Amino acid sequence: MIRFERLSLSRGTKPLFDNTSVLINPGEAVGLIGANGAGKTTLFALLRGALHADGGEVTMPPSWRIAHVMQETPAVERNALDYVLDGDTALRAAETAIEAAQRRHDGHAEAEAHATFADVDGYTAPARAEALLLGLGFTLEQTRQPVASFSGGWRMRLNLAQALMCPSDLLLLDEPTNHLDLDAIVWLEDWLRRYAGTLIVISHDREFLDGVCNVTLHIENQQIKRYGGNYSQFEVLRAQQIALQQSAYEKQQKTIAHLESFITRFKAKATKARQAQSRVKALERMELIAPAHVASPFTFEFRTPNAAPNPMLVLEDVRCGYRAAENGDATMTEKVILPAVTLSVQNEQRIGLLGANGQGKSTLIKTLAGTLAPLAGRVKHGKGLQIGYFAQHQVETLRHDDSPLQHMARLAPDTREQELRDFLGGFNFRGDMASAPIAPFSGGEKARLALALIIWQKPNLLLLDEPTNHLDLETRHALTMALAQFDGTLILVSHDRHLLRATTDQFLLVAGGRVQPFDGDLDDYRDWLLQDAADKRSASRAAARPDAGMAADMGTNRKEQRRAEAEERQRLTQLRKPLQNKIAKLEKELAELEQEKQRLDAVLADSATYTDANKTLLTDSLKRQGEVTGRLAEVESAWLDAQEAIEKIA
């Protein structure tokens, strides 16, 4: 287990931890959360031994292997597959030992090295590395390309794949979803659920935390506090604690009343039953999470648009793509991404765009925003249309030597300075911060400023392309609340599933050069992605098998073939039977463990458990939860191994 005992640590003059203690049990999946600058990344550095505590102790089993994602990727010429395989140091050591033994012509040493190579699953390593790369969005061709040929975001994916390839007892992931699209996030979430070691993950993606973690560590006021359960369960527990303070409770009630009023207003306006029900469910989720954010640093809302054209935008057989000069030639060539898009955007629609990176979501958004001219077809604007466009790299368009106030003054030169200051204050740019150059601002602060500039213009159509990339959990919450109450039309690209669920009610799938409605919710989309990945793996395995008709060409008659097939079926049945029995037993144990885990989670979610009278119950429940969680991981791993063994028999 990992134990922090009376930990104290400062960075420069800033104290991060002060005499705090917490325990992490083996096999737990831990979400590490806290405000930016609270010390989350510093805690990772302590665990890796890159930093040492000023006071107290950090202890863990000395034999544990630690894997983490490197922040820098050398621009090497090694291909992507070899780079990922480098993550398995035991594999590389075995390969080196084999080569050394061969050079010495030492047959005994070579045999031992080959045995070690087999023990570390060296023969399956290339296939496993390839599966990691494909899951993270690389194509088969890209796995053979040099690392130096990839952009920064794709190199970070390579680093993530290398960390996942490394056999480990402790896996540390710092914002692993930052450079991933929704498809890759779904795959990673599925992979991490099967990870057998101890996982600690820092993330601002609440749905990812919910899907992966069963323990939450919250850093606040220089203390690390442990909560049993995922992020949503943490919110409920923390809300109960905050609600004990009267002032916080009153603010919470005002927030809930505001949301209930909005639900009523939305129901009255809705014309489509399915959309109405979807929005009500989304707002119900927001109502549940609102109490946990009574201490949020700020909230904001969109200004009421001046007009509401309907339709907002119409695309008629539009060809979306780029024109570019090739090899310095003056002749322009076309790169078509979406060959024929016909789309009508209606007033008050709330659309989420789904699809893998590179399929054309950003290209479509740019075409709608007018920053990318269509290669063919017509784009018609409704009268009074006012577009608010937040691009993926919006913060890069800001002038780093200028202050927030100067950015606003350029946008509204005839507006009084005090009015601009008051507006910026709503986005936490107050006092000297409003007039200071933005160069040293964090990515989240720059993103807030970019949003403020858009909101000032009173848009009636919002086109948002990954608006949460630089935002922490609290700011994401503020954005979610504001978008839910936005009176205009919204088209959103985001890998943040919570934001998509809470603010959109219909989806368009951008894939294979087409834009078409996706009939389902995000859970359906997740199932579709996993099934599609399974189908591709099955097709790949089928393609690798020799053609069944070759047996006839080799002279085997039909009767002998049928007899051979019957014998093969019987052999496979005998191989499968013990595995099927094992799976049945494991599934029974899984059901019992899940039932006990739900009971323990309910106990730990009850505020009464944390009173002085129930100290023994709390201690016993936490201990048992750790044991159950560890056993669950072992049984799930055994179940997956048995399932994979059956698949290999097929």
C-alpha positions as CSV (number, residue, x, y, z in Angstrom):
1,M,0.0,0.0,0.0
2,I,1.0,3.7,-0.3
3,R,1.1,5.7,2.9
4,F,1.5,9.4,3.4
5,E,2.3,10.1,7.0
6,R,2.2,13.7,8.4
7,L,3.4,14.9,5.0
8,S,4.6,18.5,4.7
9,L,6.0,20.1,1.5
10,S,6.5,23.6,0.1
11,R,7.5,24.7,-3.3
12,G,9.4,28.0,-3.0
13,T,7.5,30.1,-0.5
14,K,4.2,28.3,-1.2
15,P,3.1,25.5,1.2
16,L,1.4,22.7,-0.6
17,F,0.9,20.1,2.1
18,D,0.9,20.6,5.9
19,N,1.0,17.6,8.2
20,T,-1.5,15.5,6.2
21,S,-1.9,11.7,6.1
22,V,-3.7,9.4,3.8
23,L,-3.6,5.8,2.7
24,I,-4.0,4.1,-0.7
25,N,-4.7,0.4,-0.8
26,P,-3.2,-2.0,-3.4
27,G,-5.4,-2.4,-6.5
28,E,-7.4,0.8,-6.0
29,A,-8.1,3.2,-8.8
30,V,-7.7,6.7,-7.4
31,G,-8.9,10.0,-8.8
32,L,-6.6,12.9,-7.6
33,I,-8.5,16.2,-7.7
34,G,-8.0,19.7,-6.5
35,A,-7.7,23.3,-7.8
36,N,-4.9,24.1,-10.2
37,G,-1.7,24.7,-8.2
38,A,-2.9,22.6,-5.2
39,G,-0.1,20.1,-5.6
40,K,-1.5,17.2,-7.6
41,T,1.5,17.0,-10.0
42,T,3.9,17.5,-7.0
43,L,2.3,14.5,-5.4
44,F,3.2,12.4,-8.5
45,A,6.8,13.7,-8.3
46,L,6.9,12.5,-4.6
47,L,5.7,9.0,-5.6
48,R,8.2,8.8,-8.4
49,G,11.1,9.9,-6.1
50,A,11.7,13.0,-8.1
51,L,11.0,15.1,-5.0
52,H,11.4,14.6,-1.3
53,A,9.1,15.7,1.5
54,D,10.1,18.5,3.8
55,G,8.5,16.6,6.6
56,G,6.8,13.3,7.2
57,E,7.1,10.1,5.2
58,V,5.9,8.7,1.8
59,T,6.2,4.9,1.9
60,M,5.3,2.1,-0.6
61,P,6.5,-1.4,-1.3
62,P,10.1,-1.2,-2.6
63,S,9.5,-3.9,-5.2
64,W,6.7,-1.9,-6.9
65,R,7.3,-1.0,-10.6
66,I,6.0,2.5,-11.4
67,A,4.9,3.7,-14.8
68,H,4.1,7.3,-15.8
69,V,3.7,9.3,-18.9
70,M,6.8,11.3,-20.0
71,Q,6.0,15.0,-20.8
72,E,8.7,15.2,-23.5
73,T,9.1,13.0,-26.6
74,P,12.4,13.0,-28.4
75,A,12.2,13.5,-32.1
76,V,13.8,10.2,-32.9
77,E,13.7,8.2,-36.1
78,R,12.6,5.0,-34.3
79,N,9.2,3.9,-35.6
80,A,6.2,4.3,-33.3
81,L,5.8,0.6,-32.6
82,D,9.4,0.2,-31.5
83,Y,9.1,3.4,-29.4
84,V,6.1,1.9,-27.5
85,L,7.9,-1.4,-27.0
86,D,10.7,0.5,-25.3
87,G,8.2,1.0,-22.5
88,D,8.6,-2.7,-21.5
89,T,12.1,-2.5,-20.0
90,A,12.1,-6.2,-19.0
91,L,11.4,-7.1,-22.6
92,R,14.2,-4.9,-23.9
93,A,16.6,-6.4,-21.3
94,A,15.7,-9.9,-22.4
95,E,16.3,-9.0,-26.0
96,T,19.7,-7.5,-25.1
97,A,20.6,-10.6,-23.2
98,I,19.8,-12.8,-26.2
99,E,21.9,-10.7,-28.5
100,A,24.8,-10.7,-26.0
101,A,24.7,-14.5,-25.6
102,Q,24.6,-15.0,-29.4
103,R,27.7,-12.8,-29.8
104,R,29.5,-14.9,-27.2
105,H,28.2,-18.1,-28.7
106,D,27.0,-19.0,-25.2
107,G,24.2,-21.5,-25.8
108,H,23.3,-21.9,-22.2
109,A,23.0,-18.2,-21.6
110,E,21.0,-17.8,-24.8
111,A,18.6,-20.5,-23.7
112,E,18.1,-18.8,-20.3
113,A,17.6,-15.4,-22.0
114,H,15.0,-17.0,-24.3
115,A,13.2,-18.4,-21.3
116,T,13.2,-14.9,-19.7
117,F,11.9,-13.5,-23.0
118,A,9.0,-16.0,-22.9
119,D,8.3,-15.2,-19.2
120,V,7.8,-11.5,-20.0
121,D,5.4,-12.4,-22.9
122,G,7.9,-11.2,-25.5
123,Y,6.4,-13.2,-28.3
124,T,3.1,-11.3,-27.9
125,A,4.6,-7.9,-27.2
126,P,4.5,-6.5,-30.8
127,A,0.8,-7.4,-31.1
128,R,0.1,-5.8,-27.7
129,A,1.9,-2.6,-28.6
130,E,0.1,-2.5,-31.9
131,A,-3.3,-2.9,-30.1
132,L,-2.4,0.0,-27.8
133,L,-1.5,2.3,-30.7
134,L,-4.7,1.3,-32.7
135,G,-6.8,1.9,-29.6
136,L,-5.3,5.4,-29.2
137,G,-6.2,6.3,-32.7
138,F,-3.2,5.5,-34.8
139,T,-3.6,3.7,-38.1
140,L,-1.7,0.5,-38.9
141,E,0.5,2.5,-41.4
142,Q,1.3,5.1,-38.7
143,T,2.7,2.5,-36.3
144,R,5.6,2.1,-38.8
145,Q,6.3,5.8,-39.1
146,P,9.2,7.5,-37.3
147,V,8.4,9.3,-34.0
148,A,9.8,12.5,-35.4
149,S,7.0,12.6,-38.1
150,F,4.2,13.1,-35.5
151,S,2.9,16.4,-34.1
152,G,3.1,17.2,-30.4
153,G,-0.4,15.9,-29.6
154,W,0.3,12.6,-31.3
155,R,3.7,12.3,-29.6
156,M,1.9,12.6,-26.2
157,R,-0.3,9.7,-27.3
158,L,2.9,7.7,-28.0
159,N,4.1,8.5,-24.5
160,L,0.8,7.3,-23.1
161,A,1.0,4.1,-25.1
162,Q,4.6,3.6,-23.9
163,A,3.4,4.0,-20.2
164,L,0.6,1.5,-20.7
165,M,3.0,-1.0,-22.3
166,C,5.2,-0.9,-19.2
167,P,4.4,-3.7,-16.8
168,S,3.7,-1.9,-13.6
169,D,2.3,-2.1,-10.0
170,L,1.6,1.6,-9.9
171,L,0.4,3.6,-12.9
172,L,0.4,7.4,-12.6
173,L,-1.6,9.3,-15.3
174,D,-1.6,13.1,-15.4
175,E,-4.4,14.4,-17.6
176,P,-4.3,11.4,-19.9
177,T,-7.4,12.5,-21.9
178,N,-6.0,16.0,-22.8
179,H,-4.7,15.0,-26.3
180,L,-7.4,12.3,-27.0
181,D,-10.7,12.4,-28.9
182,L,-13.8,10.8,-27.5
183,D,-13.2,7.6,-29.3
184,A,-9.7,7.1,-27.8
185,I,-11.0,8.1,-24.3
186,V,-13.7,5.4,-24.5
187,W,-11.0,2.9,-25.4
188,L,-8.6,4.1,-22.7
189,E,-11.4,3.9,-20.1
190,D,-12.1,0.4,-21.1
191,W,-8.4,-0.5,-20.9
192,L,-7.9,1.1,-17.4
193,R,-10.9,-0.8,-16.0
194,R,-8.9,-4.0,-16.7
195,Y,-5.7,-2.7,-15.2
196,A,-4.7,-5.0,-12.3
197,G,-2.3,-2.6,-10.4
198,T,-2.9,0.5,-8.4
199,L,-3.9,3.5,-10.5
200,I,-3.7,7.2,-9.6
201,V,-5.1,9.6,-12.2
202,I,-5.3,13.4,-12.4
203,S,-8.1,14.5,-14.7
204,H,-10.6,17.4,-15.2
205,D,-12.9,15.0,-17.1
206,R,-15.5,14.1,-14.5
207,E,-17.1,11.3,-16.5
208,F,-13.7,9.7,-17.1
209,L,-13.1,9.8,-13.4
210,D,-16.5,8.3,-12.7
211,G,-15.8,5.5,-15.2
212,V,-12.3,4.5,-14.0
213,C,-11.9,5.4,-10.3
214,N,-13.3,3.9,-7.1
215,V,-11.5,6.2,-4.6
216,T,-11.2,10.0,-4.7
217,L,-8.4,12.0,-3.1
218,H,-9.2,15.8,-2.8
219,I,-6.4,18.3,-2.1
220,E,-7.7,21.4,-0.4
221,N,-6.3,23.8,2.2
222,Q,-3.0,21.9,2.2
223,Q,-4.7,18.6,3.2
224,I,-5.4,15.4,1.3
225,K,-8.8,14.0,2.1
226,R,-9.9,10.6,1.1
227,Y,-13.4,9.8,-0.2
228,G,-14.7,6.3,-1.0
229,G,-16.3,6.2,-4.5
230,N,-15.9,8.0,-7.8
231,Y,-16.1,11.7,-8.6
232,S,-19.9,11.9,-8.5
233,Q,-20.0,10.2,-5.1
234,F,-17.3,12.6,-3.9
235,E,-19.5,15.5,-4.9
236,V,-22.4,14.2,-2.9
237,L,-20.3,13.6,0.2
238,R,-18.6,17.0,0.0
239,A,-21.9,18.7,-0.6
240,Q,-23.3,17.2,2.6
241,Q,-20.3,18.6,4.5
242,I,-20.6,22.0,3.0
243,A,-24.3,22.1,3.6
244,L,-23.6,22.1,7.3
245,Q,-22.5,25.7,7.0
246,Q,-25.6,27.9,6.9
247,S,-24.3,30.4,4.4
248,A,-23.2,27.8,2.0
249,Y,-26.6,26.0,2.4
250,E,-28.5,29.1,1.5
251,K,-26.5,29.7,-1.6
252,Q,-27.0,26.0,-2.6
253,Q,-30.8,26.4,-2.3
254,K,-30.8,29.5,-4.5
255,T,-28.8,27.5,-7.1
256,I,-31.3,24.6,-7.0
257,A,-34.3,27.0,-7.2
258,H,-32.7,28.7,-10.3
259,L,-32.3,25.3,-12.0
260,E,-35.9,24.2,-11.2
261,S,-37.1,27.5,-12.7
262,F,-35.1,26.8,-15.8
263,I,-36.5,23.2,-16.1
264,T,-40.0,24.6,-15.9
265,R,-39.3,27.2,-18.6
266,F,-37.7,24.6,-20.8
267,K,-40.6,22.2,-20.5
268,A,-43.0,25.0,-21.5
269,K,-41.0,25.7,-24.7
270,A,-40.2,22.2,-25.8
271,T,-41.9,20.9,-28.9
272,K,-40.3,17.5,-29.2
273,A,-41.0,15.0,-26.5
274,R,-37.6,13.2,-26.8
275,Q,-35.6,16.4,-26.7
276,A,-37.6,17.7,-23.7
277,Q,-37.0,14.5,-21.8
278,S,-33.3,14.6,-22.6
279,R,-33.0,18.2,-21.4
280,V,-34.9,17.5,-18.2
281,K,-32.6,14.6,-17.4
282,A,-29.5,16.7,-18.1
283,L,-30.7,19.4,-15.8
284,E,-31.6,16.9,-13.2
285,R,-28.0,15.8,-13.2
286,M,-26.9,19.5,-12.9
287,E,-29.3,19.9,-10.0
288,L,-27.6,17.0,-8.2
289,I,-24.1,18.4,-8.7
290,A,-24.9,22.0,-8.0
291,P,-24.5,21.7,-4.2
292,A,-21.0,20.4,-4.5
293,H,-19.9,23.6,-6.1
294,V,-21.3,26.2,-3.7
295,A,-17.7,27.3,-3.2
296,S,-17.0,27.6,-6.9
297,P,-14.7,30.6,-7.6
298,F,-17.2,32.2,-10.0
299,T,-20.2,31.6,-12.2
300,F,-21.2,33.4,-15.4
301,E,-24.0,33.4,-17.9
302,F,-24.5,34.2,-21.6
303,R,-26.1,37.5,-22.5
304,T,-29.6,37.5,-24.1
305,P,-29.2,37.5,-28.0
306,N,-30.7,40.4,-29.9
307,A,-32.3,38.2,-32.6
308,A,-33.4,34.6,-33.1
309,P,-33.4,33.8,-36.8
310,N,-34.9,30.4,-37.9
311,P,-33.2,28.7,-39.6
312,M,-29.9,29.9,-38.3
313,L,-27.8,28.4,-41.0
314,V,-28.4,26.3,-44.1
315,L,-25.8,24.3,-45.9
316,E,-26.8,23.2,-49.4
317,D,-24.6,20.4,-50.9
318,V,-21.5,22.0,-49.4
319,R,-18.1,20.5,-50.0
320,C,-15.9,21.1,-46.9
321,G,-12.1,21.1,-47.1
322,Y,-9.0,23.1,-47.8
323,R,-7.2,24.7,-50.7
324,A,-3.5,24.6,-50.6
325,A,-0.5,25.2,-52.9
326,E,1.5,22.0,-53.5
327,N,5.3,21.9,-53.4
328,G,5.5,25.7,-53.7
329,D,3.6,25.7,-56.9
330,A,1.1,28.5,-57.5
331,T,-1.5,26.0,-58.6
332,M,-4.0,25.4,-55.8
333,T,-5.1,21.9,-55.0
334,E,-8.2,20.9,-53.0
335,K,-8.2,18.5,-50.1
336,V,-11.8,17.4,-49.6
337,I,-12.8,16.3,-46.1
338,L,-16.6,16.2,-46.4
339,P,-17.7,16.0,-50.0
340,A,-21.5,16.8,-49.7
341,V,-23.0,18.3,-46.6
342,T,-26.6,19.3,-46.5
343,L,-27.7,20.6,-43.1
344,S,-30.2,23.0,-41.7
345,V,-29.5,24.5,-38.2
346,Q,-32.7,25.5,-36.5
347,N,-33.2,28.0,-33.6
348,E,-32.6,26.5,-30.1
349,Q,-31.1,23.3,-31.4
350,R,-28.4,21.9,-29.2
351,I,-26.2,19.6,-31.2
352,G,-23.1,17.5,-30.2
353,L,-20.8,16.4,-33.0
354,L,-19.4,12.9,-32.6
355,G,-16.6,11.2,-34.6
356,A,-12.9,10.3,-34.4
357,N,-10.1,12.9,-34.9
358,G,-9.5,13.6,-38.5
359,Q,-13.0,12.7,-39.7
360,G,-14.0,16.4,-40.2
361,K,-15.6,17.8,-37.0
362,S,-13.4,20.9,-36.8
363,T,-13.6,21.3,-40.6
364,L,-17.4,21.4,-40.4
365,I,-17.3,23.8,-37.5
366,K,-14.9,26.1,-39.3
367,T,-17.2,26.0,-42.4
368,L,-20.2,26.9,-40.3
369,A,-18.3,29.7,-38.6
370,G,-17.2,31.1,-41.9
371,T,-13.5,30.9,-41.2
372,L,-13.1,28.3,-43.9
373,A,-14.8,28.9,-47.2
374,P,-16.7,26.0,-48.8
375,L,-15.1,24.4,-51.8
376,A,-18.5,24.1,-53.4
377,G,-22.2,24.6,-52.5
378,R,-23.9,27.3,-50.6
379,V,-24.0,28.5,-47.0
380,K,-27.0,30.7,-46.2
381,H,-27.2,32.8,-43.0
382,G,-30.4,33.7,-41.2
383,K,-31.2,37.4,-40.8
384,G,-29.6,38.7,-37.6
385,L,-27.3,35.7,-37.2
386,Q,-24.5,36.4,-34.7
387,I,-22.0,33.6,-34.4
388,G,-19.8,33.0,-31.4
389,Y,-17.0,30.7,-32.4
390,F,-14.5,29.1,-30.0
391,A,-11.8,27.3,-31.9
392,Q,-9.6,24.5,-30.6
393,H,-6.6,26.8,-30.5
394,Q,-8.6,30.0,-29.6
395,V,-6.2,31.0,-26.8
396,E,-3.4,31.3,-29.4
397,T,-5.3,34.2,-31.1
398,L,-5.0,36.3,-28.0
399,R,-2.3,39.0,-27.8
400,H,0.0,38.0,-24.9
401,D,1.4,41.5,-24.4
402,D,-2.1,43.0,-23.9
403,S,-4.3,42.9,-20.8
404,P,-7.9,41.6,-20.6
405,L,-9.1,45.2,-20.5
406,Q,-7.2,46.0,-23.8
407,H,-8.8,43.0,-25.5
408,M,-12.2,44.2,-24.4
409,A,-11.5,47.8,-25.4
410,R,-10.7,46.7,-29.0
411,L,-14.0,44.8,-29.1
412,A,-16.1,47.6,-27.6
413,P,-14.1,50.9,-28.1
414,D,-17.2,53.1,-27.2
415,T,-17.9,51.4,-23.9
416,R,-16.9,52.9,-20.6
417,E,-13.9,51.4,-18.9
418,Q,-15.8,50.7,-15.7
419,E,-18.4,48.8,-17.5
420,L,-15.7,46.6,-19.2
421,R,-14.1,46.1,-15.8
422,D,-17.4,45.0,-14.3
423,F,-17.9,42.6,-17.1
424,L,-14.4,41.1,-16.7
425,G,-14.9,40.8,-13.0
426,G,-17.6,38.3,-13.7
427,F,-14.9,36.1,-15.2
428,N,-12.5,36.5,-12.2
429,F,-10.4,39.2,-13.9
430,R,-10.5,41.8,-11.1
431,G,-8.4,44.7,-10.0
432,D,-4.8,44.7,-11.3
433,M,-5.4,41.3,-13.1
434,A,-7.8,43.1,-15.5
435,S,-5.0,45.5,-16.6
436,A,-2.0,43.1,-16.5
437,P,-0.5,41.5,-19.7
438,I,-1.9,38.0,-20.1
439,A,1.4,36.3,-21.0
440,P,1.9,34.8,-17.6
441,F,-1.7,33.7,-17.3
442,S,-2.5,30.0,-17.1
443,G,-4.1,28.2,-20.0
444,G,-7.4,28.1,-18.1
445,E,-7.3,31.9,-17.5
446,K,-6.7,32.6,-21.1
447,A,-9.6,30.3,-22.1
448,R,-11.8,32.2,-19.7
449,L,-10.8,35.5,-21.4
450,A,-11.5,34.0,-24.9
451,L,-15.0,33.0,-23.6
452,A,-15.6,36.4,-22.2
453,L,-14.8,38.0,-25.6
454,I,-17.3,35.7,-27.3
455,I,-20.1,36.3,-24.6
456,W,-19.8,40.1,-24.9
457,Q,-20.9,39.9,-28.5
458,K,-24.3,38.3,-27.6
459,P,-24.1,35.4,-30.0
460,N,-27.3,33.5,-30.9
461,L,-25.3,30.6,-32.5
462,L,-22.5,29.2,-30.4
463,L,-19.9,27.0,-32.3
464,L,-17.6,25.5,-29.6
465,D,-14.7,23.3,-30.7
466,E,-13.1,21.6,-27.5
467,P,-13.8,24.6,-25.2
468,T,-12.7,22.7,-22.1
469,N,-9.1,21.9,-23.1
470,H,-7.5,24.2,-20.6
471,L,-10.3,24.4,-18.0
472,D,-10.2,22.9,-14.5
473,L,-13.3,21.1,-13.0
474,E,-14.7,24.2,-11.4
475,T,-14.5,26.3,-14.5
476,R,-15.9,23.4,-16.6
477,H,-18.8,23.4,-14.2
478,A,-19.4,27.1,-14.6
479,L,-19.3,26.7,-18.4
480,T,-21.8,23.8,-18.2
481,M,-24.2,25.8,-16.1
482,A,-24.0,28.8,-18.4
483,L,-24.5,26.7,-21.6
484,A,-27.5,24.9,-20.1
485,Q,-29.2,28.3,-19.7
486,F,-28.1,29.7,-23.0
487,D,-31.1,30.9,-25.0
488,G,-29.7,30.4,-28.5
489,T,-28.4,27.5,-30.6
490,L,-25.4,25.4,-29.7
491,I,-23.1,23.1,-31.8
492,L,-20.5,21.5,-29.6
493,V,-17.4,19.4,-30.3
494,S,-16.0,18.1,-27.0
495,H,-14.3,15.0,-25.5
496,D,-15.9,15.9,-22.1
497,R,-18.9,13.6,-22.0
498,H,-20.4,15.3,-19.0
499,L,-20.5,18.6,-20.9
500,L,-22.1,16.9,-23.9
501,R,-24.7,15.2,-21.8
502,A,-25.7,18.3,-19.8
503,T,-25.9,20.8,-22.7
504,T,-26.9,18.9,-25.9
505,D,-29.9,16.8,-26.8
506,Q,-29.1,15.4,-30.2
507,F,-26.0,14.2,-32.0
508,L,-24.5,14.2,-35.5
509,L,-21.9,11.6,-36.4
510,V,-19.1,12.9,-38.6
511,A,-17.5,9.8,-40.1
512,G,-16.5,8.4,-43.5
513,G,-17.0,11.7,-45.3
514,R,-20.6,12.0,-44.1
515,V,-22.6,14.0,-41.6
516,Q,-25.6,12.1,-40.4
517,P,-27.8,11.9,-37.3
518,F,-26.7,9.5,-34.6
519,D,-29.8,7.9,-33.1
520,G,-28.8,7.3,-29.5
521,D,-27.1,8.8,-26.5
522,L,-23.4,8.8,-25.4
523,D,-23.8,5.4,-23.8
524,D,-25.1,4.0,-27.2
525,Y,-22.1,5.7,-28.9
526,R,-19.7,4.1,-26.4
527,D,-21.2,0.7,-27.1
528,W,-21.1,1.3,-30.9
529,L,-17.4,2.2,-30.6
530,L,-16.4,-0.9,-28.6
531,Q,-18.5,-3.2,-30.9
532,D,-16.9,-1.6,-34.0
533,A,-13.4,-2.2,-32.5
534,A,-14.3,-5.8,-31.7
535,D,-15.6,-6.3,-35.3
536,K,-12.4,-4.9,-36.7
537,R,-10.3,-7.3,-34.5
538,S,-12.4,-10.2,-35.6
539,A,-12.0,-9.3,-39.2
540,S,-8.3,-9.0,-38.8
541,R,-8.0,-12.4,-37.2
542,A,-10.2,-13.9,-39.9
543,A,-8.0,-12.4,-42.6
544,A,-4.9,-13.9,-41.0
545,R,-6.3,-17.5,-41.1
546,P,-5.5,-19.7,-44.1
547,D,-8.3,-20.2,-46.6
548,A,-10.4,-23.2,-45.7
549,G,-10.6,-24.1,-49.4
550,M,-6.9,-24.8,-49.5
551,A,-7.4,-28.2,-47.8
552,A,-9.4,-29.4,-50.8
553,D,-6.7,-28.2,-53.2
554,M,-4.2,-30.3,-51.2
555,G,-6.1,-33.5,-51.9
556,T,-8.2,-33.9,-48.7
557,N,-11.6,-35.4,-49.7
558,R,-14.9,-34.0,-48.2
559,K,-15.5,-37.0,-46.0
560,E,-12.1,-36.8,-44.4
561,Q,-12.5,-33.0,-44.0
562,R,-15.8,-33.5,-42.2
563,R,-14.3,-36.1,-39.9
564,A,-11.3,-33.8,-39.2
565,E,-13.7,-30.9,-38.4
566,A,-15.7,-33.0,-36.0
567,E,-12.5,-34.1,-34.2
568,E,-11.4,-30.5,-34.1
569,R,-14.8,-29.4,-32.6
570,Q,-14.5,-32.1,-30.0
571,R,-11.0,-31.1,-29.1
572,L,-12.0,-27.4,-28.8
573,T,-14.9,-28.4,-26.6
574,Q,-12.7,-30.3,-24.2
575,L,-10.3,-27.3,-24.1
576,R,-13.2,-24.8,-23.5
577,K,-15.1,-26.8,-20.8
578,P,-12.7,-26.2,-17.9
579,L,-12.4,-22.5,-18.9
580,Q,-16.2,-22.2,-19.1
581,N,-16.5,-23.7,-15.6
582,K,-13.9,-21.3,-14.3
583,I,-15.7,-18.3,-15.9
584,A,-19.0,-19.4,-14.2
585,K,-17.3,-19.5,-10.8
586,L,-15.6,-16.2,-11.3
587,E,-18.8,-14.5,-12.5
588,K,-20.6,-15.8,-9.3
589,E,-17.8,-14.3,-7.1
590,L,-17.9,-11.1,-9.1
591,A,-21.6,-10.7,-8.4
592,E,-21.1,-11.3,-4.7
593,L,-18.2,-8.9,-4.5
594,E,-20.1,-6.2,-6.5
595,Q,-23.0,-6.6,-4.1
596,E,-20.8,-6.2,-1.1
597,K,-19.0,-3.2,-2.7
598,Q,-22.4,-1.4,-3.3
599,R,-23.2,-2.0,0.4
600,L,-19.9,-0.5,1.5
601,D,-20.2,2.4,-0.9
602,A,-23.6,3.2,0.6
603,V,-22.2,3.1,4.1
604,L,-19.3,5.4,3.2
605,A,-21.7,7.7,1.3
606,D,-23.8,8.2,4.5
607,S,-22.7,11.3,6.4
608,A,-23.6,9.6,9.6
609,T,-20.7,7.2,9.1
610,Y,-18.3,10.1,9.7
611,T,-19.5,11.0,13.2
612,D,-17.4,10.3,16.2
613,A,-19.9,7.6,17.3
614,N,-19.2,5.6,14.2
615,K,-15.3,5.7,14.1
616,T,-15.1,1.9,14.2
617,L,-17.7,1.4,11.5
618,L,-15.8,3.9,9.3
619,T,-12.4,2.2,9.9
620,D,-13.8,-1.3,9.3
621,S,-15.7,-0.2,6.2
622,L,-12.7,1.5,4.6
623,K,-10.5,-1.5,5.3
624,R,-13.1,-3.9,3.9
625,Q,-13.6,-1.7,0.9
626,G,-9.9,-1.9,0.1
627,E,-10.0,-5.7,0.4
628,V,-13.1,-6.0,-1.8
629,T,-11.7,-3.6,-4.4
630,G,-8.4,-5.5,-4.5
631,R,-10.2,-8.9,-4.8
632,L,-12.5,-7.4,-7.5
633,A,-9.5,-6.4,-9.6
634,E,-8.0,-9.9,-9.2
635,V,-11.2,-11.7,-10.1
636,E,-11.9,-9.4,-13.1
637,S,-8.3,-9.9,-14.3
638,A,-8.8,-13.7,-14.0
639,W,-12.1,-13.5,-15.8
640,L,-10.6,-11.5,-18.6
641,D,-7.7,-13.9,-18.9
642,A,-10.1,-16.8,-19.1
643,Q,-12.2,-15.0,-21.8
644,E,-9.1,-14.3,-23.8
645,A,-8.0,-17.9,-23.5
646,I,-11.4,-19.1,-24.9
647,E,-11.1,-16.6,-27.8
648,K,-7.7,-18.0,-28.6
649,I,-9.1,-21.5,-28.7
650,A,-11.6,-20.5,-31.4
